[in-house]
Amino acid sequence: MTNTGTGPLILSKCKGSCGCTVPKCDPNPIMPGSSSMISVKYDTKRSGPINKSVTINSNADNEPTKVVRIKGTVEADPNAATTGAPVKSPSGAPENN
């Protein structure tokens, strides 16, 4: 985010659309011409498409509330252990994996 205005830009609140989307905004004023990053963490334990939003409130004259959309797909971890019935050996006894 770059402050293109003439005064300090203050991000007063950054909020995700749900508990799985957690934004972090710099609490320090962003001076004119300076930039700052907004980081967003998303809980990737759930695979599938995502379409979330982050609402940023500031003291900007032209747009004091800005909504940023985050879209993508979380793919299942191919190395993750699967859950379900235990694997059986050819003799029919459960194996310890």
C-alpha positions in Angstrom: 0.0 0.0 0.0 1.4 3.4 -1.0 0.3 6.7 0.4 -0.3 8.9 -2.6 -1.9 11.7 -0.5 -0.4 14.8 1.2 -0.8 13.8 4.8 0.0 10.7 6.9 -2.2 7.7 6.2 -3.3 5.8 9.3 -4.8 2.3 8.9 -7.2 2.2 11.9 -8.6 -1.3 11.4 -7.9 -4.3 9.2 -10.4 -7.2 9.5 -10.8 -10.5 7.7 -14.2 -11.8 6.6 -13.9 -14.8 8.9 -11.6 -16.3 11.5 -9.7 -18.2 8.9 -8.4 -15.0 7.3 -6.2 -12.9 9.5 -4.8 -9.6 8.2 -2.0 -7.6 9.8 -1.6 -3.9 9.1 1.3 -1.6 10.2 0.0 0.5 13.1 2.5 3.3 12.3 1.4 6.2 10.1 2.4 5.9 6.4 4.0 9.1 5.4 3.2 10.7 1.9 5.1 8.8 -0.8 5.9 5.9 1.5 4.6 2.3 1.4 3.6 -0.4 3.8 2.7 -4.0 3.5 -0.5 -5.7 4.6 0.1 -9.4 5.3 -2.8 -11.9 5.4 -2.6 -15.4 6.8 -5.2 -17.9 5.7 -5.9 -21.2 7.5 -4.9 -23.8 4.8 -6.1 -26.8 6.7 -9.1 -26.9 4.5 -8.5 -27.6 0.8 -10.6 -26.2 -2.0 -11.4 -22.8 -3.5 -11.2 -19.7 -1.4 -12.9 -16.3 -1.9 -12.3 -14.1 1.2 -12.1 -10.4 1.8 -10.1 -8.1 4.0 -11.6 -4.7 5.0 -9.2 -1.9 5.6 -10.3 1.3 7.4 -8.2 4.4 7.3 -8.2 8.2 7.4 -8.0 8.4 3.5 -10.2 11.3 2.2 -11.1 9.5 -1.1 -11.8 6.0 0.2 -11.7 5.5 4.0 -12.9 1.9 3.7 -11.3 -0.4 1.1 -12.2 -4.1 0.6 -9.6 -6.3 -0.9 -10.6 -9.8 -2.3 -8.4 -12.8 -1.9 -9.2 -15.7 -4.3 -7.4 -18.9 -4.9 -7.4 -22.6 -4.4 -5.8 -24.5 -1.5 -4.6 -27.9 -2.7 -4.5 -30.9 -0.4 -1.1 -31.8 0.9 0.0 -35.0 -1.0 2.3 -35.9 1.9 -0.4 -35.6 4.6 -1.4 -38.8 6.4 -4.8 -40.1 5.4 -7.3 -41.1 8.0 -9.7 -43.9 7.8 -9.7 -47.7 8.2 -6.4 -49.3 9.2 -4.5 -51.0 6.5 -4.7 -54.8 6.7 -1.9 -57.2 5.9 -2.5 -60.0 3.4 -3.2 -62.3 6.5 -6.1 -59.9 7.4 -4.4 -58.6 10.6 -4.1 -54.8 11.0 -0.6 -53.4 10.3 1.1 -50.7 12.3 1.9 -47.8 10.1 
